[in-house]
Amino acid sequence: MEENGQLHFSDDPIIPGLNEACSLIETGQLESALLILDGLLNKAPDAPGIEAGYRIARFWLNRAENINDIPDGKDTADFLLEEWQIFLDYARSNNLLNTHPFHAIEKYIHYTAGENYKLAFKNADNPTNNIDAILKLAICFMKLGDYNLTIDTLEYARSSSTANPELLALLGESYYHRRDIPKALLLFREAFFIDPTKIDLNILTAEPIIRLKEIAAEEKTGWGDVKEWIPVFGHLTDIFYVKRHLTMQAVDLITKDIYTLEKTYQTMSADRVRGTNTAPRLINKYLWLFDFYKEQNYNFENLSDIRSRLIEIDKKLFVPYFKNIKL
């Protein structure tokens, strides 16, 4: 309908057609979606979302035969998620991210993969033996926005895999989106302490992690993997303010890790240090000890020693930091 010679956006026939195509993509009816999108391209090739939908439907239709040839279950699920990683690169290079068709195919692929993982677990004697598949199933639930089911799945897996950083990070992400912020921050802190390299930042969309990633990238350009610095800046910014009580056994293990890292660190040149994870890991372990001696088992002498050592390792970070910290 026109008003004063203007066509209302809601009256544009292209939009209902695109919505119908996206609904078909979301349910896996890619050939039908492609027919609609092909017609829309002929009518309005520059309309937002049309080219994206066409490219997305064509990409996955080209893989349909391969998918159909794979037995249902874990093999199909693994194939879908492997192809999804390839698709993400394709989507980034063609500006397809954050479009309606992209979100539609994201739901379809992760729903289908999840159903195939569930089938695999149904037929397995002991599904807890395959932690990798459980984590992938949890990611599928997360991508579908079902955070309660994601948490149930991950907590089930956690009973047999208590120190898995990927699992803890995914749990943190899920609790964050369920608005249990303290639990989420505790889990993130634990995950990045254990091994940042095992965590896929592309999956994490929680605002604290996004902020820390940006801070680390800005402050530590040229210092290797940005993930290694996230727990350090989590402490310095007090974003990771939720902390668990440390046992003396945990303190002993951290102290031994510091001793080993110090031996490595002290043999390295400055250039070599910048290209490894030694500095951020050493710093992070010192920060955990610092928290222990400041908040849990106060010891002024140990705090002073840790402060001096951290300033020696990174003066730019720790001189201003300790100006605001009372021992």
Steps between C-alpha positions, in 0.01 A plus 500: 500500500626845411475815710606833346667306224712292745498120511493379860785263595248246628325503161815407309432153350871419525488485883231230534681299234827524691329406826347195331838398358663535842228287659572233241876523564441464873315172441752369246284545190787651307383425145165671561677794663737530204208515253348793690834677535577452131175676414570779748845554352342559158259756648731685740861377499611779735232448765655427845530133582411359159854434378599374843213252501582381149870447582418320825242266348731420208797434733311239701320347204842426352568288809161330520610192305801448727282540808246248371775245435616504863329271755278677751655558840839629607655490151232726356515734799879527480485565126243777543706681763820460299326649196359773722854619576572515126173682448589761765811595303290519184234709679757745636666551163164562331341717772231246580529515880218660698251465217158337533596204275823445700309466827253268328768261375681521835188366671448227243857370504529497878155349547581223253844437650347491848239245396772281354712522814196405708449199273864404547470521879179297494687220326816527710579272794663778702456849351707666775810340345474740206544841658573662164161398361324615815662843472396525135143406593505772766621752241207402278255564785675831571474614138127429518474721809400215733730590789321282755554190289859609430567527873339162573717338232822665618438437869441134414834490318670694778447211741767305311708788363552752780795697358411539134547869406277479192219350706538760775502787249185371331335465840602856580349620174174316570466622858576854384213494250276351768594807709689309771791743472709407808504132405585590140794720602635234735487240222667732248780576747556129566493411130756761397724406792517135392582551130386796287610329177223242538229769493337609174436874532282493187235311698501731801276806471472591871566872540781463761698273268448733203626792710805311626584382149494861378711623793756223458524556125559872551741477792701199383529535125785281377499282813376177347156351560264761646320223694799461730461856626126483569540361856768760578275789399208323663687552826634850429157635400325303777264350242588157638408607852338168602763262640493163666661406830842343438616193688860474615543220245392741223738765632787248499424407138491865394831562677660206320366625166650843570837341575494311168386804301761722665777264395380525140432874512844590636676326212307685229582820315247784495408425139454133578278580799265704279443203271408245767234451765757490782459860622117513523482157662769588753329830577160336539631242745666772706167687503321194636759477777466872562124457552562209736741690722294819493145371542521150641823453697650846549880517478657843449846365417372270226282776359798737485713238323228429243445871439872556440526204265197603294639850459829348382318286243272774364565850633247663266215289635586474866646833609165678449307197626676480836467875557134430568547179699558505874691199631 
